[in-house]
Amino acid sequence: MASTRRASPRSVASTRSRPTCVGSPSVSDARAPRLLACGAIVLACTVAVPGSYAADSPRTWRVGPDRALTTPSAAAAVARDGDTVLIDAGTYSGDVATWTQDDLTLRGDGGRAHLRADGQDAQGKAIWVIAGDRTTVDRIEFSGAAVPDRNGAGIRQEGTDLTVTRSWFHDNENGILTGADPDSDVVVRRSRFFRNGAGDGYSHNLYAGSVRSLTVVGSWLSDADTGHELKSRAAATTIVGNRISDGDGTASYSIDLPNGGRSLVAGNVIVQGPNSENPALVSYGAEGLTHPSRVLWVVNNTFVNRRTSGTFVALADGSRAHLRNNLVLGPGVLSSGPADARRNRVVGPGGFVDPEAEDFRLQPSSPAVDRGGAVPRRWRARWEYAAPARPVRRAVVGRTDLGAHELG
């Protein structure tokens, strides 16, 4: 959906004394007086000297069981555009919120803050509904989101632009679910998604609607329940340096790009489990190539199929697919449909460090060492996955190795 600019509370000037709220840089929790009822919202506040409080200054709010604001939803009621909310590590059961402010930073402090739904939801949609623009979410854990339409999410993104880092999403009907916003860029880094899905095939670990772009880097997606590990309808999708693994789950596609779009899948370890309900690991254009770009680059991935058959990259007619420097372990065909495929190699398990533990770093004896070919600069695999969930720069050591890891 198109972005709509909301009127900000800070646009209303006032010369009167203002309450300065706990969490502001000018007030510490230790000096806060008792809670005072300020209209319909309960705040811990102290009256500031006129002129000492800048209405346009971003504020920092602290949340925790021993603080004036005990829950994230209390902070959602008082925060304004540009503010930062620091949430003490711990579990916040049944606390859900809608964030309408722009340019927020929502961060777990001292570790991950765990938002556990426990049967609650915001607007019948999610644990957090994010309606503001340009939101950053860092070190937050979301679990247990379930709603009557079976589309409950850890985060339901309705604003424009979202950045998620170091966060966990598990046992929800969707991990992240975004709306359709052609101006929105969604970025996920160093995060984990596991056991999400309602079991109906329509809900997924990570589901981006028709946004401008989705970028997923250095993350671990696993064990989706019947749905896809990652589904993106974005006009441009970049999936680099991740571990995407079904485990013993019943996921469908590992990566589903149903409408095409300019897409890069590079430097990932992608493992299809024995219980996967779809034989394809990567699917491109299965619901129609509706984006102007039909270009897909699949570069330096390690593909593993633990089913008895499969297709590693399933392509719709009309795709412009380039498959370079990938390693393939397990049964199946490299691609369905026409593709520019070069320097891809089928290998056994012997050349990897510990394939049973999904450690697909190369042994010096691997036939993948120094066997890669040239790739245009913009499509190269620049990142590789490092456990438990982070990206590291891919080394440049002589000729490129095949697969998701460079032998250092």
N, C-alpha and C positions, 0 to 999 in steps of 0.2 A: 504494500500500500504506500502511497505517496506520503512523504513527511509533512506533518502539519505543525507549524510553530505555535506553541502555547504561550500565553501571556505569563511572564515570570513574576513572582511576588516581589522580586527585588526592583522591579520597574516603578514601584510606588514609593516615592520619597516621603520621609517623615523627619521632622525636627524634634519629635518627642523622645524621651528616654525610652530605650528598648530593652526587653529582656535579653540578656546574653546567656545562651543555653550551654549546659554542661557538654563538654566536648569541644567547644570553641577554644582556639589557642589561648584566649584571654582568661579562661576559667578552668580550674582543675576540679576533679571529682572531690578531692579532699576539702575544698572550700565551698562546695555547693550546699546551699540551705535545703531545708525540707522541700518536698514536692509541693508545688503550687498549682492550682487548677487555672489554666490559661485558656479560657473559652471551653471548647469541648475536648481539648488536648491537654494531657498532663505533662508539664515540663518541670525540670529542675532549673531554676533561673535566679538571677540576681539582677537588680536594676543597675544599669550602667550609667555613668556620667554622660550627659548629653554631649554628642559629638565624639564619644570614645569608640563607637561601634560603626564600622563601615558597612553599610547595607549591602554593598556589592562584593564584599570580601567572601571568598569561599570559607566554609567552616568545616571543622572535623568533629564528628560525633562519635563517641565511644559507647559501645553496646556490650552488655554482659550482665550476668545474674546479680552481680554486686554493684552495678552502676545505676545511675539515675534512669537511663534507658535500658530496660532489661531484655528487650527483644528487638530483632531487626524491624519488625512491623512498627514498633514505636518510633524508630528512626525514620521509616518511610513516611510517617505522618508529619514530621517536622522538617525534614531536609529540604534544601532548596537547590536550584541549579548550581552545578560546580562543586558541590560539597563532597566530602569524603566520609564514609562510614566505616569505622574499624570495629569488627565484631570479635569479641574474645573467643578463643578456641573453646569448644564444648558443643553440647547437643541442645538444640532448640526444638523441642517437640511440639508439633501442631501449630507452629508459627508460620504464617504465610503472609505475603505482602504484594501490593502493587506499587511499582516505582514509576512515577510520572515525570520526575525531574530530568533535565538534560545534563550531560557532562558529569554524571556521578561516577565515583569510584567506590566500590563495595568490596571490602577486603577482610578476610580472616586474619586475626592478629594473634601471634603466638602459636600458630598452627591453623589447621582447617576448622572453620565453624560449620557444624553439621546441621542442616535444616532437614528435619525428618517430618514428613507430612502427617503421619498418624491420623489419617482420615480427613484432614482439612485441605482446603484448596482456596486459591484466590480467583474469583470470578468464574468458578467452575472450569478453570483452565490449567493451573499450575501451582507450584510452590511459590515461585516468583513470576509475576507478570511484569515485564519490563516494557513500559510504554514510552519512556523518555528516549532521547537520542544520545548517541555516543557514550554508551555505558561501558565501564570496565568492571569485570567481576574477577576476583583473584582469591584463591585459597578458600573456596566455599564448597561444601559437600551437600548434594541434594539426593534424597532417597524417598521412595514410597509414594510418589505422586500417582494418584488414581482418581478419575472422575467418571461420572455416569456415561459419557460418550466414549470412554476408553481411550482418550487422547490426552491424558494428563501428562504434564511435563515438569521436569525440574525447573527449567526456564522456558517460558513462552515469550519469545521476542517479538514485540509489536512496534517498537521504535526503529529508528534508522541508526545503523552501526552498533555492533556489539563486539567487545573483545573479552575473551574468557581465558584465564591462565591458571595453571596449577589447581584445577578444580576437579571434583569427582561427581559423577552422575551414575547412580545405580538403582536398580529395582524400581524404576519408574516406568510408566507406559511409554514415554519418550524421554530421552535425556534432555536434549535441547530441541525445541520445535520453533521455527521461525515462520512469520507470515510472508506474504509476497510484497516486496518493496524493491523496485528497480533501482533505487538510490542507495541501498544498504549494503555495507561490507561487513561480513562476519568473519572473525578471526578466532581460532582456538589453538592454544599452545600448551604443551606440557600438562595435558589433562587426561583423565581416565573416564571411560564410559563402559559399563558392564552390566549385564543382566537387565537391560531395559527392553521394553516391548510388552504389549498386552497379550501376545500370543495369537493375534489375529492376522498378522502379516501387514497391517496398515500402520504400525507404530514401530519406531526404530531407536537405535542407540543415539543417533544424531541425524536430524532431518531438517535440511535447509530448504525453504520454499524458494520462490522465484525472486531471489535477491540479486544484486549486481555481482557480488563475488563471495565465495566461501574459501577460506584458507585454513587448513588443518596441518599443524606441524608438531612433531615430537610428542605425539599422544598415543595412548593405547586404547583401542576399542576392541571389546571381546564379548562373547557369549550372549549376543542378542537373542531374544526370545521370538523366533519365527520371522521377525522383520529383518531389515538390513543392518549391517554394522554401521554403514554410513550411506545416506541418500542425499543427493544434492540436485536441486533444479536451478541452481545459480547459472547466470550467464557465463561466468568464469569460475572454475573450480581448481584449486591447487592443493594437492594432497602429497606432502613430502615428509620423509623421515619418520614415519609412524610404524607401529606394530598393530596389525589388524588381524585378529585371530578368533576363530569360532570356539576354540576349546571343545567341550562336549556339548555346546549349545546347538540350537536348531535354527541358526540364522539362515537367511536366504542369500542374497548377494553380499559379498564383502564390501564392494563399492558399487553403488547404483547411481548412474548419471542419466536419468531417463529421458531428458530432453536435449542431450548433447551439450553444446557450449564449448568455449575454449578451455581445455582441461589439460592439466599436467598431473600425472601420477608417477612420482619419482622417489627412489630411495626407500621404499617401504618394504617391510616383511609382511606378506599377506598369506595367511594360513587358513585354508578351508577345512573345517573339521569333518569327521566321518558322519555326523548327523545333520549336516547342512541340507536344507530342503530345496536348494537350487544348485545345479551343477556348475554354474558360471561364477567365477570369482569377481571379475570386473565386468559390468554391463554398461554399454554406451548407446543411448538412443532407443531404448526398448519401448518407450511410450511416444515416440515421434521426435524427429530432430527439429524442434521448434525455434531454437536460437539461431541467430544469423551465423555464428561460427559453428563449424562441424569438425573442428580440429582437436584431436586427442593425441597427446604424447605419453607413452608408457615407457619409462626409462629407468634402468638400473634397479629394478625391483627383484626381490626373491619371492617367487610364487611357490606355494606348497599346497598340493591337493591330497587330502587324506580320505577322500571318497574313492570309489572304484572307477569312476570316469568323470569327465568334466571338460569345461572350456575355460581357459584362463582369462581370455578377453573376448567377450561377446559383442559384436559390432552390428549396428543397424546399417542397412543399405544406404549409401550416400555419405558414410563417415569418411573422414580423412585421417586415418590412424597411422601413427608411426611407433613401432615397437623396437626398442634398441637396448641392447646390453642387459637383458633380463635373464635370470636363472629360473629354471623350471624343474621342480622336484615333484614326482608323482604322475599318475596317469592323466591323459587328456590331451586335447589339441591346443596349440598356442592361441589361435584365434578363429572365430567364425566371421566370415565376411572378408572383403579385401583389406589388406594392410601392407604398409611398407615395413617389413620386418627384417632386421639385420642384427647380426651378432647376438642372437638369443641362443641359449644352450640348455639342453636337458641334462641333468646331472643326478647322481645318486646321493645318498646321505653322507658318504664317507669324507667329503671335503669340508664339512662344517664342524665347528667346535663342539656343539651338543644339540643336535637336531631334536632329540626327544624333549628337551627342555626349551625348545624354540629359540635356541641360541644359534643363529645362522651366520655368525661371523666366520670368515674363511680361515682354513688351515693353510699353511704355506704350500702344502702338497696339492691344493685344490686346482682342478683344471680351469677354474674361473680366473685365476690370477693373470693379469696382463693380457686379457683376451678381448677387451672392449674396443669399440670403435668410436669415432668422432661423433659428437652430438652438437647441434647449434647451441650457442652460448645460453640463450634464454631458456632452453629446455633441459639443461644439464641437471643432474642430481647433485645438489650442493650440500645436502644434509643427510645424515643417517640417524637411525634410532639408537638410543642408549637407555638401558633399563635404569629405574623403573618407568620413567616417562619424561624423556627430555631429548632434544635434538643436539647433535654435535656436528661440527663441520666435517664434511667428508675430506679425507686427506687427498693430497695430490702427490702420488708417488709413481713416477714413471707413467707407463701406459695404464689406462683405466682398467680396473677389474670388473668383471661381470657381477651382477647382483647388487644387493642393498648395502653391502659393506665393502670398504676398501681395506686391503691388508696393509696395516701400517708398518 
